[in-house]
């Protein structure tokens, strides 16, 4: 397959936007149901389903473009979003069984830094892959293949809880189970006195709506950056495909590094009792929301001749966004 495939589909910007957004149609639909399914069937099965099927669909992306043009791609991305909608609920379910309360913050940050790590890798190599003799389809073959390989490894050695894990030592299992003993006890007792979910109280709660709106704003900004940075660097800054790939990966490298730094800083401040948990969450949420907002607004006033400044602002916006990982999101 030649590099001519890079120009094979002359889709309009409106069509590209439709394709990028179609993933989130399916993603949005399954957020609440997937949480219920993860609790019922376990995080391992749901995570296996999510990553495995998404990887298989990624392999089919080039073929879908050939058979059905952008309409098939749109349907395929909808299905990918539908599958991946269970990623975060499944991860939260697994953390509740694996992470002791005192370590949950740092373990959650490490887990949720995974998307940034994967983004860095695929964006860094995508320019080279697309410019190779195998063309842009190789990006989907590599990423889809990695997803399937990971799913096989997860199926063989992943576990819903320490007690079901084949690789954990007895000492480590006892430590985790002891740390979670009180929670486990309350869960066991819940079968005899299970309370109904207070939906009315939830939907009439002001703090709930504040958190919901803040989380929606965060995701709007994050995913807009995620999906549009490569197009911005190519169409506005006029960078070639290989430079585009490396520059697109830079903001997410900053996101990963700063996320881990913020995590370490928060642990130190909490351990030293400099900040309360409530104050820490508010401070890091403020950093993760307001700094990216200011950088994004400033980015709108940068012209194509100031590419270095634009990249700096993008890096600041996406990098400091990681503060929200410690803010309760």
Secondary structure, 3 states (H helix, E strand, C coil): CCHHHHHCCCCCHHHHHHHHHHHHHHHHHCHHHHHHHHHHHCHHHHHHHHHHHHHHHHHCHHHHHHHHHHHHHHHHHHHHHHHHCCHHHHHHHHHHHHCCHHHHHHHHHHHHCHHHHHHHHHHHHHHHHHHCCCCCHHHHHHHHHHHHHHHHHHHHHCCCCHHHCCCCCHHHHHHHHHHCHHHHHHHHHCCCCCCCCCHHHHHCCHHHHHHHHHHHHHHHHHHHHHHHHHHHHHHCCCCCHHHHHHHHHHHHHHHHHHHHHHHHHHHHHHHCCCCCHHHHHHHHHHHHHHHHHHHHHHHCCCCCCCHHHHHHHHHHHHHHHHHHHHCCC
